[in-house]
Amino acid sequence: MKKKVAMFPGQGNVYVGMCKSLLNEHEIARRTFKEASEAIDMDLIDLCLNGDLKDLTKTENAQPAILTASVAAFRVLKEEFGFRPHFFAGHSLGEFSALTCAEYIEFRDAGRLVKIRGQLMRDAAEGSEGLMTAIGKVPKNEILAVCENVSTPDSIVCVSNYNSLKQNVISGHRDAVVAAEKRLADLGASVKRLNVSAPFHSPLMQPALEQFKRVLERVSFRDSGKLVLSNVTAKPHVYEEIKSRLAQQLVSPVRWQETVEYLKTQQIRVAVDVGPGKVLRNLMFDNFPSIRALSYDVADNARELEKLLGTEKVTPFVSRCMGLAVATKNNCADAQIYENEVVEPYRRLQLMQQTIDAEERAADPEEMRLARELLIRIFTGKRISAEEQEARLQTLYLDTETETIFA
């Protein structure tokens, strides 16, 4: 089974008519939109399919709309096609979609949360006349230099999104952004204004930060153990820090390029842009064209993804334990410990698999638990860190579809 990441877009991907085919073809998508509409007292189906673009792009409307569209698409992929990603990553707002689909927060709670987040961000931006602009064709160090040169204490512009080697985004006061656009264009940059209603991920969002912290404290999260990447750190979330990171995200740049670089080190082979649009798919092309990137919102990509998921087979549990044991680097220099804590449990895994093969059956839950214990013993014998052990165990559960057994 190829390692996969589910990627969830931010609100710049909103467009009238999004999710039309998903809603027409899948009952679970319709139920998802109904659930969200009831939670925030807003007809999201009408807004997404028939709404005015000006209304749809308002921050307080776009955020719950994109969240709902993303969760609906993920539920279709998971429940109808067996999609089980090894990692979850969301761009800005998409981080909330990622945490929802990774079961850290209830969907209804997430819908209410992002609606409030959008309202706070809107209020923080009032009077600032802020803008966001995508900048291409010039390196980030030149963009940073221009932003520093243009900014004044009363009119600032900064890099808000490090998206790829080819594209970054600037954000801030209108006058400062316009001045930066002109200077960067003179340097040969491509310049494209984003269809958003506030200067996100900039100091202009500071008034929203403290208020959002208080809102987050009233929301319940749980530790699902799944790997969700933080925009602030470009590394997997630490459960105890999720709320503080989500608040900090308001004024911090989105470190997307570093996020996909991390995913590359984790041997990701398939990247799925789950929500509306194809921006994250294209950014993956820009960063790592060797990774197979697909957008579920693009018809031919959707068919390709559904076919891929339909042909994948569940990996036998004990066999996968053996594979992970062999693939894990050894850090133990003591030959006797290695023999007792690595070689001996591996032989037991081999014998177990031979018995299962001879009886032409799958491992039963008790055998799975024993195999897991032997694998952990091997990891410990090889002196693998607790963090790496947990990541490899999560890979085991996903590859063998045994998350429910070991939840």
C-alpha positions as semicolon CSV with decimal commas, in nm:
position;residue;x (nm);y (nm);z (nm)
1;M;0,000;0,000;0,000
2;K;0,146;0,337;-0,105
3;K;0,184;0,600;0,163
4;K;-0,067;0,881;0,114
5;V;-0,142;1,227;0,246
6;A;-0,482;1,396;0,245
7;M;-0,440;1,768;0,174
8;F;-0,712;2,021;0,256
9;P;-0,728;2,365;0,089
10;G;-0,772;2,710;0,236
11;Q;-1,050;2,954;0,163
12;G;-0,889;3,102;-0,147
13;N;-1,025;2,796;-0,332
14;V;-1,389;2,890;-0,289
15;Y;-1,608;2,919;-0,600
16;V;-1,980;2,919;-0,677
17;G;-2,093;2,570;-0,780
18;M;-1,831;2,385;-0,580
19;C;-1,934;2,033;-0,475
20;K;-2,220;2,022;-0,726
21;S;-2,135;1,677;-0,862
22;L;-2,045;1,551;-0,514
23;L;-2,385;1,657;-0,382
24;N;-2,567;1,513;-0,685
25;E;-2,396;1,174;-0,668
26;H;-2,335;1,096;-0,301
27;E;-2,587;1,082;-0,018
28;I;-2,313;1,110;0,243
29;A;-2,210;1,446;0,095
30;R;-2,567;1,573;0,121
31;R;-2,586;1,457;0,484
32;T;-2,258;1,632;0,559
33;F;-2,382;1,963;0,421
34;K;-2,710;1,927;0,611
35;E;-2,524;1,856;0,935
36;A;-2,305;2,164;0,894
37;S;-2,597;2,386;0,792
38;E;-2,785;2,293;1,107
39;A;-2,478;2,348;1,327
40;I;-2,416;2,706;1,210
41;D;-2,771;2,800;1,105
42;M;-2,680;2,867;0,742
43;D;-2,795;2,699;0,419
44;L;-2,455;2,595;0,289
45;I;-2,588;2,404;-0,012
46;D;-2,767;2,714;-0,141
47;L;-2,465;2,932;-0,062
48;C;-2,220;2,703;-0,244
49;L;-2,437;2,622;-0,543
50;N;-2,641;2,938;-0,595
51;G;-2,485;3,209;-0,383
52;D;-2,332;3,532;-0,503
53;L;-1,951;3,511;-0,526
54;K;-1,916;3,827;-0,318
55;D;-2,114;3,667;-0,035
56;L;-1,941;3,332;-0,069
57;T;-1,592;3,484;-0,043
58;K;-1,672;3,672;0,278
59;T;-1,442;3,523;0,540
60;E;-1,721;3,426;0,780
61;N;-1,901;3,238;0,496
62;A;-1,607;3,097;0,303
63;Q;-1,449;2,923;0,602
64;P;-1,745;2,699;0,699
65;A;-1,821;2,643;0,329
66;I;-1,470;2,518;0,248
67;L;-1,456;2,309;0,567
68;T;-1,787;2,142;0,482
69;A;-1,695;2,081;0,118
70;S;-1,363;1,927;0,226
71;V;-1,515;1,701;0,493
72;A;-1,789;1,590;0,252
73;A;-1,530;1,491;-0,011
74;F;-1,318;1,309;0,248
75;R;-1,618;1,114;0,379
76;V;-1,704;1,001;0,027
77;L;-1,346;0,889;-0,034
78;K;-1,320;0,712;0,300
79;E;-1,657;0,540;0,323
80;E;-1,716;0,457;-0,044
81;F;-1,361;0,400;-0,168
82;G;-1,164;0,304;0,145
83;F;-0,931;0,607;0,150
84;R;-0,708;0,591;0,459
85;P;-0,426;0,845;0,445
86;H;-0,111;0,809;0,650
87;F;-0,086;1,187;0,700
88;F;-0,326;1,482;0,706
89;A;-0,220;1,835;0,606
90;G;-0,428;2,148;0,563
91;H;-0,337;2,488;0,422
92;S;-0,447;2,764;0,663
93;L;-0,821;2,702;0,711
94;G;-0,756;2,355;0,573
95;E;-0,577;2,265;0,895
96;F;-0,920;2,261;1,065
97;S;-1,051;2,029;0,791
98;A;-0,749;1,805;0,846
99;L;-0,803;1,789;1,223
100;T;-1,172;1,713;1,168
101;C;-1,110;1,431;0,920
102;A;-0,837;1,294;1,147
103;E;-1,097;1,280;1,427
104;Y;-0,938;1,530;1,665
105;I;-1,254;1,743;1,671
106;E;-1,623;1,679;1,603
107;F;-1,743;1,811;1,268
108;R;-2,021;2,023;1,418
109;D;-1,776;2,182;1,661
110;A;-1,532;2,251;1,380
111;G;-1,807;2,418;1,174
112;R;-1,898;2,652;1,458
113;L;-1,531;2,716;1,532
114;V;-1,433;2,822;1,181
115;K;-1,742;3,041;1,147
116;I;-1,636;3,230;1,461
117;R;-1,277;3,232;1,336
118;G;-1,395;3,392;1,013
119;Q;-1,593;3,656;1,202
120;L;-1,298;3,741;1,424
121;M;-1,066;3,766;1,125
122;R;-1,317;3,986;0,943
123;D;-1,350;4,216;1,243
124;A;-0,973;4,235;1,287
125;A;-0,932;4,339;0,925
126;E;-1,198;4,612;0,929
127;G;-1,047;4,950;0,860
128;S;-0,713;4,807;0,752
129;E;-0,806;4,768;0,384
130;G;-0,576;4,469;0,367
131;L;-0,479;4,260;0,067
132;M;-0,315;3,929;-0,014
133;T;-0,117;3,872;-0,333
134;A;0,052;3,563;-0,476
135;I;0,405;3,629;-0,597
136;G;0,585;3,401;-0,841
137;K;0,912;3,382;-1,035
138;V;1,132;3,547;-0,771
139;P;1,298;3,377;-0,469
140;K;1,166;3,430;-0,120
141;N;1,474;3,621;-0,002
142;E;1,399;3,894;-0,260
143;I;1,035;3,904;-0,149
144;L;1,139;3,933;0,215
145;A;1,379;4,216;0,131
146;V;1,111;4,410;-0,058
147;C;0,858;4,363;0,223
148;E;1,108;4,490;0,479
149;N;1,197;4,789;0,264
150;V;0,837;4,887;0,189
151;S;0,690;4,841;0,538
152;T;0,653;5,126;0,787
153;P;0,522;5,113;1,146
154;D;0,178;5,216;1,022
155;S;0,168;5,025;0,693
156;I;0,313;4,674;0,680
157;V;0,348;4,392;0,432
158;C;0,496;4,050;0,507
159;V;0,524;3,701;0,363
160;S;0,215;3,512;0,480
161;N;0,249;3,188;0,283
162;Y;0,564;3,001;0,186
163;N;0,390;2,783;-0,070
164;S;0,665;2,651;-0,296
165;L;0,997;2,737;-0,452
166;K;0,799;2,907;-0,728
167;Q;0,526;3,084;-0,530
168;N;0,484;3,275;-0,207
169;V;0,211;3,508;-0,081
170;I;0,237;3,853;0,072
171;S;-0,020;4,005;0,306
172;G;-0,079;4,335;0,486
173;H;-0,209;4,690;0,451
174;R;-0,332;4,780;0,103
175;D;-0,081;5,061;0,038
176;A;0,213;4,847;0,147
177;V;0,100;4,545;-0,054
178;V;0,047;4,757;-0,367
179;A;0,392;4,913;-0,328
180;A;0,549;4,567;-0,283
181;E;0,362;4,436;-0,589
182;K;0,509;4,714;-0,805
183;R;0,865;4,662;-0,685
184;L;0,845;4,286;-0,724
185;A;0,693;4,319;-1,073
186;D;0,992;4,536;-1,166
187;L;1,213;4,246;-1,053
188;G;1,030;4,013;-1,292
189;A;0,779;3,866;-1,051
190;S;0,434;3,744;-1,146
191;V;0,167;3,913;-0,933
192;K;-0,186;3,785;-0,868
193;R;-0,431;3,923;-0,614
194;L;-0,609;3,657;-0,408
195;N;-0,987;3,642;-0,383
196;V;-1,005;3,676;-0,005
197;S;-1,153;3,946;0,215
198;A;-0,880;3,992;0,479
199;P;-0,498;3,999;0,511
200;F;-0,451;3,658;0,674
201;H;-0,139;3,531;0,851
202;S;-0,008;3,880;0,917
203;P;0,021;4,104;1,226
204;L;-0,308;4,264;1,118
205;M;-0,478;3,955;1,260
206;Q;-0,335;4,016;1,608
207;P;-0,666;4,155;1,748
208;A;-0,830;3,820;1,665
209;L;-0,565;3,607;1,832
210;E;-0,651;3,655;2,200
211;Q;-1,024;3,628;2,132
212;F;-0,975;3,310;1,933
213;K;-0,770;3,159;2,216
214;R;-1,070;3,200;2,447
215;V;-1,301;3,045;2,186
216;L;-1,068;2,746;2,146
217;E;-1,067;2,684;2,520
218;R;-1,441;2,613;2,504
219;V;-1,401;2,351;2,230
220;S;-1,324;1,987;2,305
221;F;-1,044;1,809;2,121
222;R;-0,938;1,446;2,161
223;D;-0,616;1,266;2,079
224;S;-0,689;1,033;1,787
225;G;-0,321;0,952;1,741
226;K;-0,332;1,034;1,369
227;L;-0,062;1,244;1,209
228;V;-0,177;1,598;1,127
229;L;0,081;1,856;1,023
230;S;0,084;2,204;1,178
231;N;0,109;2,514;0,959
232;V;0,314;2,683;1,231
233;T;0,579;2,411;1,274
234;A;0,552;2,211;0,948
235;K;0,567;1,899;1,169
236;P;0,301;1,668;1,319
237;H;0,086;1,829;1,584
238;V;0,159;1,756;1,949
239;Y;-0,185;1,697;2,099
240;E;-0,131;1,918;2,404
241;E;-0,027;2,210;2,181
242;I;-0,302;2,196;1,917
243;K;-0,509;2,484;2,055
244;S;-0,214;2,718;2,100
245;R;-0,086;2,637;1,749
246;L;-0,427;2,703;1,592
247;A;-0,439;3,044;1,760
248;Q;-0,081;3,124;1,664
249;Q;-0,159;3,031;1,306
250;L;-0,363;3,352;1,267
251;V;-0,053;3,572;1,272
252;S;0,209;3,321;1,153
253;P;0,306;3,239;0,794
254;V;0,184;2,912;0,648
255;R;0,495;2,696;0,604
256;W;0,357;2,483;0,322
257;Q;0,681;2,427;0,134
258;E;0,840;2,289;0,451
259;T;0,529;2,078;0,507
260;V;0,561;1,901;0,173
261;E;0,936;1,868;0,225
262;Y;0,859;1,684;0,550
263;L;0,610;1,460;0,370
264;K;0,876;1,379;0,112
265;T;1,107;1,256;0,390
266;Q;0,824;1,029;0,507
267;Q;0,818;0,852;0,167
268;I;0,474;0,980;0,066
269;R;0,387;0,846;-0,278
270;V;0,032;0,977;-0,333
271;A;-0,095;1,325;-0,239
272;V;-0,470;1,386;-0,261
273;D;-0,611;1,739;-0,276
274;V;-0,939;1,654;-0,110
275;G;-1,141;1,978;-0,110
276;P;-1,245;2,228;-0,377
277;G;-0,998;2,334;-0,642
278;K;-0,656;2,205;-0,738
279;V;-0,419;2,456;-0,577
280;L;-0,257;2,207;-0,339
281;R;-0,219;1,951;-0,616
282;N;-0,040;2,210;-0,826
283;L;0,182;2,317;-0,536
284;M;0,285;1,954;-0,491
285;F;0,373;1,944;-0,863
286;D;0,586;2,255;-0,809
287;N;0,765;2,115;-0,504
288;F;0,794;1,743;-0,578
289;P;0,674;1,632;-0,923
290;S;0,782;1,275;-0,843
291;I;0,492;1,244;-0,595
292;R;0,166;1,142;-0,761
293;A;-0,063;1,438;-0,686
294;L;-0,436;1,424;-0,761
295;S;-0,728;1,661;-0,703
296;Y;-1,060;1,499;-0,617
297;D;-1,233;1,810;-0,755
298;V;-1,099;1,738;-1,105
299;A;-1,305;1,473;-1,287
300;D;-1,024;1,275;-1,450
301;N;-0,816;1,292;-1,130
302;A;-1,116;1,166;-0,931
303;R;-1,160;0,866;-1,159
304;E;-0,787;0,791;-1,141
305;L;-0,793;0,810;-0,761
306;E;-1,101;0,591;-0,727
307;K;-0,940;0,332;-0,954
308;L;-0,618;0,344;-0,752
309;L;-0,803;0,293;-0,424
310;G;-1,008;0,012;-0,575
311;T;-0,701;-0,187;-0,677
312;E;-0,512;-0,156;-0,349
313;K;-0,511;-0,461;-0,128
314;V;-0,498;-0,470;0,250
315;T;-0,150;-0,573;0,363
316;P;-0,131;-0,884;0,590
317;F;-0,065;-0,770;0,948
318;V;0,220;-1,000;1,053
319;S;0,391;-0,962;0,716
320;R;0,377;-0,583;0,751
321;C;0,526;-0,607;1,101
322;M;0,816;-0,803;0,954
323;G;0,862;-0,545;0,679
324;L;0,870;-0,256;0,925
325;A;1,114;-0,445;1,148
326;V;1,356;-0,496;0,861
327;A;1,317;-0,141;0,724
328;T;1,392;0,026;1,057
329;K;1,750;0,141;1,107
330;N;1,943;-0,027;1,389
331;N;2,103;0,199;1,651
332;C;2,205;-0,078;1,893
333;A;2,579;-0,155;1,913
334;D;2,547;-0,441;2,166
335;A;2,548;-0,776;1,981
336;Q;2,387;-0,972;2,265
337;I;2,102;-0,723;2,308
338;Y;2,050;-0,726;1,931
339;E;2,027;-1,106;1,931
340;N;1,781;-1,119;2,221
341;E;1,566;-0,815;2,143
342;V;1,572;-0,802;1,764
343;V;1,665;-1,137;1,608
344;E;1,467;-1,360;1,847
345;P;1,134;-1,169;1,821
346;Y;1,176;-1,146;1,443
347;R;1,208;-1,526;1,424
348;R;0,885;-1,553;1,621
349;L;0,715;-1,326;1,367
350;Q;0,844;-1,549;1,087
351;L;0,707;-1,862;1,256
352;M;0,372;-1,694;1,313
353;Q;0,347;-1,595;0,947
354;Q;0,442;-1,946;0,834
355;T;0,159;-2,090;1,044
356;I;-0,091;-1,839;0,904
357;D;0,020;-1,910;0,547
358;A;0,002;-2,287;0,599
359;E;-0,355;-2,254;0,726
360;E;-0,447;-2,017;0,440
361;R;-0,608;-1,756;0,662
362;A;-0,557;-1,406;0,798
363;A;-0,414;-1,329;1,142
364;D;-0,672;-1,320;1,420
365;P;-0,685;-1,023;1,666
366;E;-0,483;-1,208;1,931
367;E;-0,207;-1,287;1,683
368;M;-0,210;-0,923;1,572
369;R;-0,164;-0,803;1,928
370;L;0,124;-1,045;1,983
371;A;0,286;-0,942;1,654
372;R;0,256;-0,577;1,756
373;E;0,424;-0,651;2,090
374;L;0,708;-0,829;1,911
375;L;0,747;-0,535;1,671
376;I;0,765;-0,287;1,959
377;R;1,025;-0,510;2,123
378;I;1,230;-0,500;1,801
379;F;1,197;-0,120;1,780
380;T;1,313;-0,090;2,140
381;G;1,599;-0,331;2,080
382;K;1,709;-0,122;1,783
383;R;1,704;0,185;2,009
384;I;1,437;0,368;1,808
385;S;1,293;0,687;1,960
386;A;0,940;0,682;2,098
387;E;0,832;0,935;1,836
388;E;0,958;0,721;1,549
389;Q;0,805;0,407;1,701
390;E;0,464;0,575;1,718
391;A;0,489;0,698;1,358
392;R;0,576;0,348;1,233
393;L;0,294;0,193;1,434
394;Q;0,050;0,439;1,279
395;T;0,179;0,331;0,938
396;L;0,120;-0,031;1,038
397;Y;-0,242;0,038;1,140
398;L;-0,318;0,233;0,823
399;D;-0,154;-0,016;0,587
400;T;-0,340;-0,308;0,745
401;E;-0,666;-0,118;0,819
402;T;-0,651;-0,213;1,188
403;E;-0,697;0,134;1,344
404;T;-1,013;0,021;1,522
405;I;-0,841;-0,276;1,683
406;F;-0,562;-0,067;1,832
407;A;-0,752;0,260;1,895
